[in-house]
Amino acid sequence: MKWIDSSDIKNWANKRDAQDLLPLLIRKLIHASVDVESIDIPAGSSVSTGGWDGIVKTNGQHAYVPSGDSVWEFGVDQQAIKKAESDYVKRVKDPLTETPADTHYVFASPRAFTKNRTWAKDKSQDNVWKTVRAYNASDLEAWLNICPSVSKWFSAQIGLHSADKVESLEIWWDEWSSVTKPVTSTELLLNDRQETLESFKDLIAQSRFMFSIESDSLDESIAFIYCAANSLEQTLRDNFLSKAIIIRSKADYDSIVNNSDNCIIIPVFPEFEGGRYALDKGHSLIVPVGQSKSFKGSSITLERLSKSAFTKALETMGLIHQKAWQIAADTKRSLTVFRRINTDGKLIKPYWSSADVKLLVPMLLIGTFDSNNESDKQMASMLFDADYDEIDKFLQNLSLGEDPFVRKIRGVWELISFRDAWYFLSNEIDDAVKERYRKCFLTVYSDENTRFLKELEERYLVPTNEQYEFSVYMRRSLKNTFALLALESDNQSDNQSYVDSLLGEILNESTTWNLWASLRDELSIFAEAAPASYLCGISYLVTQKEKVSELYRSSSNALFGGHSLTGILWGLENIVWSEDYGEKAVILIAKLALLDPEPKSNYVNRPINSLKEIFKYWHPQGNFSSDTRIELIEQIHSLNNELGWNIIDSALPYRGGGTASGISKPMWREFREIEKVTYGDINCFANNLYKKAIELINSSRSIIIMLKRGDKINDDNFDLLGAVHIYFNHMITATNVTIAS
C-alpha cells in the first residue's frame, strides 16, 4: 500500500522540523527492516551533538540496510549533492572511531538528489569504505512502502491522512490514551500484571509468532500490546513499535501481507480467520479478542485489575488517592467504563443505552450467539421473548456508529464489551428475564457432549462442531454472565442465592459423569460464581465411585478421552483461594486423590499434584495461615495415612530448594492478597510441621521421610528417636518383646 510519495517527502524537506525528524524516520525504518544489534541515531534536540549522524550494527541483510557495521549521514539541504560531498570528505579525513574498510557508508536526503547513484558509485571506487550508498526522496518512498507502520507514523507526522483502515500502533496509542483526562498511563494496563507481561515477552522472543490477547474489549487488548511493547528494553521496543500495524479491513490486510516486509500485524476485522499465510510470508500476528471469542493457539488473558492496583494506576496519572479509589469503585475497574468519564468527572452514557431495555438486557445476558446455529437462534428468541427476525433487526441497528453495542462476525453476534454493557444495564434485569435466563442456562448446560456417548476409542471421531447442540460462543458467554450475576450486581445477596440455586439444578447427586465431563470448560467459572453449590456437587460426586472412575478412565488418553477431570480440579483450585470455602475444597481434592487409580501418572494434572502445590509454604497458594495448613495436613492424614505422608514429604523443605507450579486462580472473584513469606516464616512452618509429623509417625515409610527431612529442621528439641522407639514398641507389643531404651 502507498500512503506517501516522493513529492510528499520533498515538500516536507522544506519544513523546519525536517532536520530533527529525518534521523528519527531513518531510525524507525532501520528497526522495521532488520534485527538491530546496536543503533545510535540521535534525533530531535540531540541532532547537533557532533560525531556521526548514525552508527548501526545489524545481523540481517536488507535492500536498504547494509549487513554488519554502517555509518550514516543525513542532510535536508536543497543542494543535496553538495551536502553529501562535504560530509563524505569530512568523514574520509576523520572517521572517528570507525574502521572504513570494514564499514558501510550511507548518506540519506529527502531531496530529489537525482545523481545519488552516480555519486555513490564514484565514491565506492575510492575503496575507502566497504560500500557507499546514497538515498534520495524516491528511495525513501520505496522504503516506506514496504514498512507500513513507519509509513503511517510518518504520514501523521507530516499531516497526511488516508481513508484506509490501517493505523500505526504508536499513533493509535497517542490518540487513544489522550481521550481521558488525565491522559491514560501505561500503568493502567500493566499494573499488577507482571506474570502476564513476562508471558508476552516470551511469546514475542520467537523469530515469528502468532498469539491472541483476550480482554473485556478489543481496545483494551490493543492498548496492552502497546504498553507491553513500550516496557521492553529500548532496542527491542523500537524494533517492535516500528513493525506493529493495526489493520481493520481484509482488503488492507491482504495488501500488507503480500506487499510489505516483516510486519507485526494486529488484525481487527470480522473476516479474520487465521494467520498461517501471513506467517509464511514472514510476518508475525497478535490477535485481539473479546471475552466471548476463542482463539486456536497461544493466548494471553488480561485479568481485571484489583481495586488497589487500579487505584494505584490512577494515582500515577495524577489523581489523589480518595478520588482514584472512588473511580475504581464506580467504574468497577472497567477500562471501557473509565474512558466514558468526561473532563468534569461525569459519566457519559453510550447512545445505545437509550434503546429498548427489554431487548438490550437479554443481549446482555446471552452475550454471544451464532446465527448460523438454529439451536442458538431458538434460545435467543426464548431469552429475548421475541421473533428472531425482530432480534436481528434490532441488533443490526445497534452495530452501527462509532460506539456500537454489538458486532456481527461471520454470523456470530457478540457484545463489544461485557463490562461496559453490564455497568449500564445490570440494574434493569428483572425477575421475568431472570426466569427466562434460568431456562436458557439449564437447557444449554444440560447438553452432554456427544463424544462421551461413544466408546472410548471412538470419541476422537466426533467432529468438534458436532459435539454440542449449542455453539461454543453461547456456552462461553453464558458462563461469564453467570459470574457477573453473582459478583457484579448491586443486589448481590439475592443474585448469589439465585446462581447458587441455578448451579444446584445442574450439579447434584443425579448429575451423570458424562455431564461432569461435558462441563469441563465451564466448571472453573461455575466454582467462582457459586462455590457453595459447586462444593455440594463435588461432595455428591466423591461418594459415587463409578462416576469418578469413568472420569479418570476418560482422562487417561488425550486421543480417545481428553482431560475430563481437569475442569473439576480447576474449579476446586479456584475455591482454595476463598477464605470461606478453601478448607473444604482442599479436603475434597484429597478425597478425589484417594479415588485416583493412577496417582503417580504424569499424564494431565492429578489431585495429588494440586495438594502438593497448595502445601508448599515457601510458595504459598490458597488463603490459609501456617497453623491452618498443618491442621489440614492432619485431616488429610486422618483420611488416609499414605496420602497424608505424601503431603508431608512434599511440604517439608528439600536440601537445595525445589520447584513449584501455580494452581488455578479465580478470574472474577477477588481474594485476599497473600502476604509474602520470609525465610523465618518458612523455617517456623517447617519446624511446626516436623513436630506435628513426629506425632503422626505410624509406618516405616514415615520414619524414612522424617530422617530424610530432619537435616533441614532448625530445632534440637524434637525427639525423633523417642518417637521411633514408641512406634516400634507399639508395633511389637503383641509379641511381648521390648526394645531397650
C-alpha positions in Angstrom: 0.0 0.0 0.0 1.2 3.5 -0.8 0.5 6.4 1.6 3.4 8.7 0.8 5.1 9.5 -2.5 8.4 11.3 -3.2 6.7 14.6 -3.8 5.3 14.5 -0.2 8.8 13.8 1.1 10.3 16.6 -1.0 7.7 19.1 0.2 8.3 18.1 3.8 12.0 18.6 3.3 11.3 22.4 3.1 9.7 22.5 6.6 11.6 23.5 9.7 11.1 20.2 11.5 12.6 18.1 8.7 16.2 18.3 10.1 15.1 17.0 13.5 12.6 14.4 12.2 14.7 12.8 9.4 17.1 10.9 11.8 14.1 9.5 13.7 12.4 8.4 10.4 15.6 6.6 9.3 16.0 5.0 12.8 12.4 3.7 12.6 12.9 2.4 9.1 16.0 0.5 10.1 14.2 -1.0 13.1 11.3 -2.0 10.9 13.6 -3.7 8.3 16.2 -5.8 10.1 17.1 -7.1 13.5 19.3 -4.4 15.0 22.2 -5.4 17.3 23.0 -1.8 18.2 21.9 1.6 16.9 22.9 5.2 17.7 20.9 7.8 15.7 20.2 10.9 17.8 17.0 12.8 16.8 15.2 15.9 17.8 17.3 18.2 20.0 20.1 15.7 20.1 20.8 16.0 16.4 23.6 18.6 16.7 25.7 16.7 19.2 28.6 16.2 16.9 30.1 12.9 15.6 28.3 10.6 13.2 24.6 11.2 12.5 24.2 7.4 12.9 26.1 4.3 13.8 24.4 1.0 13.2 25.2 -2.7 13.6 22.7 -5.3 12.2 22.5 -9.0 12.0 20.5 -9.3 8.8 20.6 -8.3 5.1 18.1 -5.9 3.7 17.8 -3.9 0.5 18.1 -0.6 2.3 20.2 -1.5 5.4 23.7 -2.9 4.9 24.6 -6.1 6.9 27.1 -5.6 9.7 28.6 -2.2 10.6 27.4 1.0 8.9 27.7 4.8 9.4 25.1 7.2 8.4 25.0 10.9 7.5 21.8 12.9 6.8 21.1 16.2 5.1 18.0 18.2 4.2 19.9 20.9 2.3 18.4 21.9 -1.0 21.7 21.1 -2.8 21.9 17.5 -1.6 25.0 16.6 -3.6 26.9 19.5 -2.1 26.0 18.3 1.4 26.8 14.7 0.6 30.2 15.7 -0.8 31.0 17.8 2.2 30.1 15.1 4.7 32.0 12.4 2.8 35.2 14.4 2.6 35.0 15.2 6.3 34.4 11.6 7.3 37.2 10.2 5.0 39.6 12.6 6.7 38.3 11.8 10.2 36.2 8.6 10.5 36.5 8.9 14.3 36.4 5.5 16.0 35.2 3.6 12.9 37.3 1.5 10.5 36.3 2.5 7.0 37.4 -0.7 5.3 35.0 -2.8 7.5 32.2 -0.3 7.5 29.4 0.7 5.1 28.9 4.4 4.4 25.3 5.7 3.8 24.1 9.2 3.1 20.3 10.0 3.1 18.4 13.0 1.9 14.7 13.8 1.5 15.6 15.9 -1.6 15.4 14.9 -5.3 19.2 14.3 -5.4 18.9 12.8 -8.9 22.5 11.9 -9.2 22.6 9.9 -6.0 23.6 6.6 -7.5 26.3 8.1 -9.7 27.7 9.9 -6.7 27.7 6.7 -4.6 29.3 4.6 -7.4 32.1 7.2 -7.8 32.8 7.2 -4.1 32.8 3.4 -3.9 35.6 3.4 -6.4 37.8 5.3 -3.8 38.0 2.0 -2.0 37.9 3.8 1.4 34.6 2.3 2.7 33.3 -1.2 2.4 30.5 0.2 0.3 28.9 3.6 -0.3 25.2 4.2 -0.7 23.1 7.4 -1.1 19.3 7.6 -0.7 17.1 10.3 -2.1 13.3 11.1 -1.8 12.4 8.3 -4.2 14.4 5.8 -2.2 12.7 6.9 1.0 9.3 6.5 -0.8 10.1 2.9 -1.8 11.5 2.1 1.6 8.4 3.5 3.4 6.1 1.5 1.1 7.4 -1.8 2.5 7.3 -0.6 6.1 3.6 0.2 6.6 3.8 1.0 10.4 6.5 3.6 9.8 4.8 4.9 6.8 1.5 5.5 8.7 3.5 7.1 11.6 5.4 9.4 9.2 2.1 10.3 7.4 0.7 11.5 10.7 3.9 13.5 11.4 3.7 15.5 8.2 -0.1 15.9 8.3 -1.2 13.4 5.7 -4.4 11.3 6.3 -5.8 8.5 4.3 -9.3 6.8 4.1 -8.0 3.3 4.6 -8.3 1.3 7.8 -4.7 0.9 8.8 -3.0 2.5 11.8 0.4 2.6 13.4 0.2 1.1 16.9 2.2 4.1 18.2 -0.1 6.7 16.7 -3.2 4.7 17.8 -1.9 4.8 21.4 -1.2 8.5 21.3 -4.7 9.2 20.2 -6.5 6.6 22.3 -4.7 7.4 25.6 -5.3 11.2 25.2 -9.1 10.8 25.3 -9.2 10.6 29.1 -8.4 13.4 31.5 -5.8 12.9 32.8 -4.2 11.0 29.9 -4.2 7.2 30.3 -0.9 5.9 31.6 0.7 2.6 30.7 0.4 1.7 34.4 -3.3 1.4 34.0 -2.7 -1.6 31.6 0.4 -3.1 33.2 0.0 -2.6 37.0 -0.1 -5.9 38.8 0.2 -7.9 35.5 3.9 -8.8 35.8 3.3 -12.5 35.0 1.2 -11.6 32.0 3.9 -9.2 30.8 6.5 -12.0 31.1 4.3 -14.3 29.1 4.1 -11.6 26.4 7.9 -11.2 26.3 8.4 -14.9 26.0 6.0 -15.2 23.0 7.5 -12.3 21.1 11.0 -13.6 21.6 10.4 -16.0 18.7 11.5 -15.0 15.2 7.9 -15.4 14.1 4.9 -15.6 16.4 1.1 -15.6 16.5 -1.0 -15.4 19.6 -4.0 -13.7 21.0 -4.7 -11.2 23.7 -8.1 -11.7 25.4 -9.7 -9.0 27.5 -13.0 -7.3 28.1 -12.7 -5.2 24.9 -10.6 -5.2 21.7 -9.3 -1.7 22.6 -8.0 -2.9 25.9 -6.2 -5.8 24.2 -4.6 -3.4 21.7 -3.6 -1.0 24.5 -2.0 -3.8 26.4 0.1 -4.7 23.3 1.4 -1.1 23.1 2.1 -0.9 26.8 3.8 -4.3 26.9 6.0 -3.3 23.9 6.8 0.1 25.4 8.1 -1.6 28.6 10.8 -3.5 26.6 14.5 -2.6 26.5 15.0 0.2 24.0 16.2 -1.7 21.0 13.5 -4.4 21.3 10.9 -1.7 21.9 11.9 0.3 18.8 12.1 -2.9 16.8 8.5 -3.9 17.8 6.8 -0.5 17.5 8.4 0.2 14.1 6.8 -3.0 12.8 3.4 -3.0 14.6 0.4 -2.1 12.5 -3.3 -2.3 13.3 -5.4 -3.4 10.3 -9.2 -3.0 10.3 -10.2 -4.4 6.9 -9.5 -7.6 5.0 -8.5 -5.8 1.8 -5.9 -3.8 3.6 -4.7 -6.9 5.4 -4.3 -8.9 2.2 -2.4 -6.0 0.6 0.0 -5.5 3.5 0.7 -9.3 3.9 1.6 -9.6 0.2 3.5 -6.3 -0.3 5.3 -5.5 2.9 8.2 -6.9 4.9 8.4 -8.3 8.4 5.4 -6.7 10.0 3.8 -7.3 13.4 0.1 -7.4 12.3 -2.7 -6.7 14.7 -5.9 -7.7 12.8 -9.1 -6.2 14.0 -11.7 -7.0 11.4 -14.6 -9.5 11.3 -13.4 -11.7 8.4 -10.0 -12.6 10.0 -9.9 -16.4 10.3 -6.2 -17.2 10.8 -2.7 -16.0 10.0 -0.9 -19.0 8.7 -0.4 -17.4 5.3 0.9 -14.2 6.9 3.4 -16.2 9.0 4.6 -18.0 5.8 5.1 -14.5 4.2 7.4 -13.5 7.1 5.0 -11.6 9.3 4.0 -12.0 12.9 0.5 -11.6 14.4 -1.1 -10.6 17.7 -4.9 -11.1 17.6 -7.1 -9.0 20.0 -10.2 -11.0 21.1 -13.1 -10.3 23.4 -14.2 -12.5 26.3 -16.8 -14.2 24.2 -14.4 -15.4 21.5 -11.9 -18.2 21.4 -8.5 -18.4 19.6 -6.8 -21.6 18.5 -3.3 -21.2 19.6 -1.3 -19.5 22.3 -3.3 -16.9 24.2 -2.8 -14.3 26.9 -5.8 -13.4 29.1 -5.9 -10.0 30.8 -7.5 -10.4 34.2 -9.2 -7.4 35.6 -7.0 -5.3 37.9 -7.7 -5.5 41.6 -9.2 -2.4 43.2 -5.9 -1.5 44.8 -3.9 -1.9 41.5 -6.5 0.1 39.6 -6.3 2.8 42.2 -2.5 3.0 42.2 -2.5 3.2 38.4 -4.9 6.2 38.6 -2.7 7.8 41.2 0.3 7.6 38.8 -1.9 9.6 36.4 -2.1 12.5 38.9 -5.4 11.7 40.8 -5.4 12.0 44.6 -6.0 8.7 46.4 -9.5 9.3 47.5 -10.7 10.3 44.0 -8.8 7.4 42.4 -10.3 4.9 44.9 -13.8 6.3 44.2 -13.4 6.0 40.4 -12.1 2.4 40.8 -15.3 1.6 42.8 -17.7 3.5 40.5 -16.3 2.0 37.2 -15.9 -1.5 38.7 -12.3 -1.3 37.4 -13.5 -1.4 33.8 -11.2 0.4 31.4 -14.1 0.9 28.9 -16.3 2.5 31.5 -13.5 4.6 32.8 -13.0 6.1 29.3 -16.6 7.3 29.4 -15.8 9.8 32.2 -15.6 13.3 30.8 -13.4 16.2 31.9 -15.9 17.2 34.6 -15.8 13.7 36.1 -19.3 12.9 34.9 -20.1 9.6 33.2 -21.2 9.9 29.6 -23.8 7.3 28.7 -23.4 5.5 25.4 -26.0 6.2 22.7 -27.2 2.6 22.7 -28.3 2.8 26.4 -31.4 4.7 25.3 -32.6 1.8 23.1 -35.4 -0.6 24.1 -34.3 -2.1 27.5 -36.5 -5.1 27.0 -34.2 -6.1 24.1 -30.9 -4.7 25.5 -31.0 -6.8 28.7 -31.5 -10.2 27.0 -28.5 -9.4 24.8 -26.5 -8.5 27.9 -27.4 -11.9 29.4 -26.8 -14.0 26.3 -23.6 -12.2 25.4 -22.9 -14.0 22.2 -24.7 -16.4 19.9 -24.3 -17.9 16.5 -27.0 -17.0 13.9 -25.7 -20.0 11.8 -26.8 -22.3 14.6 -30.6 -23.0 14.8 -30.5 -24.0 18.4 -28.7 -20.8 19.3 -31.4 -18.8 17.4 -34.2 -20.6 19.2 -32.6 -19.9 22.6 -32.1 -16.3 21.7 -35.8 -16.0 20.8 -36.7 -17.5 24.1 -34.5 -15.2 26.1 -35.5 -12.1 24.2 -39.1 -13.2 24.2 -39.3 -12.1 20.5 -39.2 -13.4 17.0 -35.7 -13.9 15.7 -36.2 -11.5 12.7 -37.1 -8.8 15.2 -33.9 -9.5 17.2 -31.7 -9.5 14.2 -33.1 -6.1 13.0 -32.6 -4.6 16.5 -29.0 -5.8 16.7 -28.2 -4.6 13.2 -29.2 -1.1 14.2 -27.0 -1.3 17.4 -24.0 -2.4 15.4 -23.7 0.9 13.6 -21.8 4.1 14.5 -18.5 4.8 16.3 -19.7 3.3 19.6 -21.6 0.2 18.8 -23.3 -2.1 21.3 -22.7 -5.3 19.3 -20.9 -6.5 16.2 -21.5 -9.5 13.9 -18.6 -11.6 12.8 -19.3 -14.4 10.3 -22.8 -14.8 11.6 -21.9 -14.6 15.3 -23.4 -11.7 17.3 -21.4 -10.5 20.2 -21.3 -7.7 22.7 -18.5 -5.2 22.2 -17.7 -5.1 25.9 -19.3 -7.3 28.6 -18.4 -5.0 31.5 -19.4 -1.8 29.7 -22.9 -3.2 28.9 -23.1 -4.7 32.4 -22.4 -1.3 34.0 -25.2 0.4 32.3 -27.8 -2.3 32.1 -27.4 -4.7 35.0 -29.9 -2.8 37.2 -32.6 -3.4 34.5 -32.5 -7.2 35.0 -36.0 -8.1 36.4 -37.5 -11.4 37.6 -39.1 -12.1 34.3 -35.9 -12.1 32.3 -34.1 -13.9 35.1 -36.6 -16.7 34.8 -36.0 -16.9 31.0 -32.3 -16.9 31.6 -32.7 -19.8 34.1 -34.4 -21.9 31.4 -31.7 -20.9 28.9 -28.9 -21.8 31.3 -30.4 -25.1 32.3 -31.0 -26.1 28.7 -27.6 -25.2 27.4 -25.6 -26.7 30.3 -27.6 -29.9 30.5 -26.4 -30.6 26.9 -24.0 -33.6 27.1 -21.0 -33.8 24.7 -21.9 -36.4 22.1 -18.4 -37.9 22.1 -18.9 -39.1 25.7 -21.9 -41.2 24.4 -19.4 -43.2 22.3 -17.0 -45.9 23.3 -13.6 -44.5 24.5 -11.7 -45.5 21.3 -14.4 -43.8 19.1 -14.6 -40.5 20.8 -12.0 -38.7 18.8 -14.0 -39.4 15.6 -16.7 -36.9 16.7 -16.1 -33.5 14.9 -15.8 -30.5 17.2 -18.8 -28.8 15.7 -21.0 -31.8 16.3 -20.2 -32.3 20.0 -22.7 -29.9 21.4 -26.2 -28.8 20.3 -25.4 -25.1 21.1 -22.4 -23.2 19.8 -19.2 -22.8 21.7 -19.8 -19.0 21.6 -23.1 -19.3 23.5 -21.6 -21.7 26.0 -18.7 -19.4 26.7 -20.6 -16.2 27.1 -23.4 -17.6 29.3 -20.9 -18.7 31.9 -19.4 -15.2 32.0 -22.9 -13.8 32.6 -23.4 -16.3 35.3 -20.3 -15.0 37.1 -21.4 -11.4 36.6 -24.8 -12.1 38.1 -23.1 -13.4 41.2 -20.3 -11.0 41.6 -21.1 -7.7 39.9 -24.6 -6.9 40.9 -26.0 -4.2 43.3 -28.4 -6.8 44.8 -25.5 -9.3 45.2 -27.0 -11.3 48.0 -30.2 -12.0 46.1 -28.3 -12.9 43.0 -25.9 -15.1 44.9 -28.9 -17.1 46.1 -30.2 -17.2 42.5 -26.9 -18.5 41.0 -26.5 -21.0 43.9 -29.9 -22.4 43.2 -29.3 -22.4 39.4 -26.0 -24.3 39.7 -27.6 -26.7 42.2 -30.0 -27.8 39.5 -27.1 -28.7 37.2 -24.6 -30.2 39.7 -26.2 -32.6 42.2 -26.3 -36.3 43.1 -28.1 -37.1 39.8 -25.5 -35.5 37.6 -24.1 -38.1 35.2 -20.3 -38.5 34.7 -21.0 -37.6 31.0 -22.3 -34.2 32.1 -19.5 -33.6 34.5 -17.0 -34.3 31.7 -19.1 -32.2 29.2 -18.8 -29.1 31.5 -15.0 -29.2 31.7 -14.6 -25.8 30.2 -17.3 -24.2 32.4 -16.6 -25.6 35.8 -13.9 -23.2 36.9 -16.2 -20.2 36.4 -19.2 -22.0 38.0 -17.0 -22.7 41.0 -16.1 -19.0 41.3 -19.7 -17.8 41.0 -21.3 -20.3 43.2 -18.7 -22.0 45.4 -21.2 -23.5 47.9 -23.3 -25.2 45.3 -20.1 -26.4 43.4 -18.7 -27.9 46.6 -22.0 -29.6 47.3 -22.0 -31.1 43.8 -18.4 -32.4 44.3 -19.4 -33.8 47.7 -22.0 -35.9 46.0 -19.5 -36.9 43.3 -16.8 -38.3 45.6 -19.3 -40.7 47.1 -20.1 -42.1 43.7 -17.1 -44.1 42.8 -18.3 -45.4 39.5 -18.8 -41.9 38.1 -15.3 -40.8 39.3 -13.8 -44.0 37.9 -15.3 -43.2 34.5 -14.0 -39.6 34.7 -10.5 -40.9 35.4 -10.8 -43.5 32.6 -11.9 -40.9 30.1 -8.9 -38.7 31.2 -6.4 -41.5 30.6 -5.8 -40.8 26.9 -5.8 -37.5 25.1 -6.7 -39.0 21.8 -9.7 -41.0 23.0 -10.9 -39.2 26.0 -9.4 -35.8 26.8 -8.9 -34.3 30.2 -12.3 -34.9 31.7 -11.3 -34.4 35.3 -9.2 -31.2 34.7 -12.2 -28.9 34.8 -13.3 -30.3 38.2 -9.8 -29.7 39.6 -9.6 -26.2 38.2 -12.9 -25.4 40.0 -11.7 -26.7 43.3 -8.4 -24.9 43.0 -10.2 -21.6 42.4 -12.1 -22.2 45.6 -8.9 -22.9 47.5 -8.3 -19.2 47.5 -11.6 -18.5 49.3 -11.4 -17.7 53.0 -14.9 -19.1 53.5 -14.7 -22.3 51.4 -11.0 -23.0 50.9 -10.6 -25.7 53.6 -13.5 -27.7 52.3 -12.1 -27.5 48.8 -8.8 -28.9 49.9 -10.5 -31.9 51.7 -12.5 -32.6 48.5 -9.3 -32.6 46.4 -7.9 -35.1 48.9 -11.0 -37.3 48.5 -10.6 -37.2 44.7 -6.9 -38.1 45.1 -7.9 -41.2 47.1 -10.1 -42.4 44.1 -7.3 -41.9 41.6 -6.4 -45.2 40.0 -3.0 -43.9 38.8 -1.8 -41.2 41.3 1.8 -41.5 40.1 0.8 -40.8 36.4 2.2 -37.6 34.9 -0.5 -37.5 32.2 -2.6 -34.5 33.0 -2.8 -32.9 36.4 -3.7 -35.2 39.3 -5.4 -34.2 42.6 -2.2 -35.3 44.5 -0.2 -32.8 42.5 -2.7 -30.0 43.3 -2.4 -30.8 47.0 1.4 -30.8 46.9 1.5 -27.4 45.3 -1.0 -26.0 47.9 1.1 -27.1 50.9 4.5 -25.8 49.7 4.7 -23.0 52.2 7.7 -21.4 50.5 5.4 -20.8 47.5 2.1 -20.3 49.4 -1.2 -20.8 47.5 -4.6 -20.5 49.0 -5.7 -18.2 51.8 -4.5 -20.3 54.8 -2.5 -19.4 57.8 0.5 -21.6 58.7 -1.5 -23.3 61.5 -4.4 -24.0 59.2 -2.2 -25.6 56.7 -0.8 -28.0 59.3 -4.4 -28.7 60.6 -5.4 -29.6 57.0 -2.5 -31.9 56.6 -3.5 -33.6 59.8 -7.1 -34.0 58.5 -5.8 -35.5 55.2 -3.6 -37.9 57.2 -6.7 -39.0 59.2 -8.4 -39.7 55.8 -5.5 -41.8 54.6 -2.2 -42.4 56.1 -0.2 -42.8 52.8 -1.8 -39.6 51.3 -1.0 -37.7 54.4 2.6 -38.7 54.4 2.9 -37.9 50.6 1.8 -34.3 51.5 4.2 -34.1 54.5 7.0 -35.3 52.3 6.3 -32.6 49.7 5.7 -29.8 52.3 8.9 -30.3 54.3 11.9 -28.5 53.0 14.3 -30.1 50.5 18.0 -29.7 50.5 18.9 -27.2 47.7 15.3 -25.9 47.4 12.7 -27.2 45.0 10.3 -26.2 42.2 6.7 -25.1 42.3 3.8 -24.6 39.9 0.8 -22.4 40.2 -2.7 -23.7 40.8 -5.7 -22.2 39.1 -6.7 -18.7 40.3 -10.1 -17.0 40.1 -10.7 -14.7 37.2 -13.8 -12.9 38.5 -13.9 -13.2 42.3 -11.3 -11.2 44.2 -9.5 -12.9 47.1 -7.4 -11.5 49.9 -3.8 -10.8 48.9 -1.4 -13.4 50.3 1.4 -11.9 52.5 4.9 -12.7 51.3 6.6 -15.2 53.5 10.0 -14.7 54.9 12.7 -17.3 55.5 11.8 -17.0 59.1 8.2 -17.9 58.3 9.3 -20.9 56.2 11.5 -22.2 59.0 8.8 -21.7 61.6 6.3 -23.6 59.4 8.8 -26.4 58.7 9.6 -26.8 62.4 5.9 -26.9 63.4 5.1 -29.4 60.6 8.0 -31.6 61.7 6.8 -31.5 65.2 3.3 -32.5 64.2 4.7 -35.2 61.8 6.6 -36.8 64.7 3.2 -37.2 66.5 1.9 -38.9 63.4 4.7 -41.5 62.8 3.0 -44.8 62.2 4.9 -46.6 59.5 8.4 -47.4 58.3 7.9 -45.0 55.4 7.1 -42.2 57.7 10.3 -42.8 59.6 12.3 -42.7 56.4 10.6 -39.4 55.4 11.4 -37.8 58.8 15.0 -38.9 58.7 15.4 -37.6 55.2 13.9 -34.2 56.0 15.3 -33.8 59.5 18.6 -32.2 58.4 16.5 -29.1 57.4 14.9 -28.6 60.7 16.3 -25.8 63.0 15.2 -27.1 66.4 17.2 -29.6 68.5 14.2 -30.3 70.8 12.4 -32.7 68.5 12.7 -36.2 69.9 12.6 -38.2 66.7 14.4 -41.2 68.1 12.0 -41.2 71.0 9.0 -41.2 68.7 10.5 -44.0 66.6 11.1 -46.0 69.8 7.5 -45.6 70.9 6.3 -46.6 67.4 8.3 -49.9 67.3 7.3 -50.8 70.9 3.7 -50.3 69.9 4.1 -52.5 66.8 5.7 -55.4 68.7 3.7 -55.3 71.8 1.7 -58.3 70.6 4.9 -60.4 70.7 5.8 -59.2 74.3 9.2 -58.1 73.1 10.5 -54.7 74.4 13.3 -52.7 72.8 15.8 -51.5 75.3 15.9 -47.8 75.8 
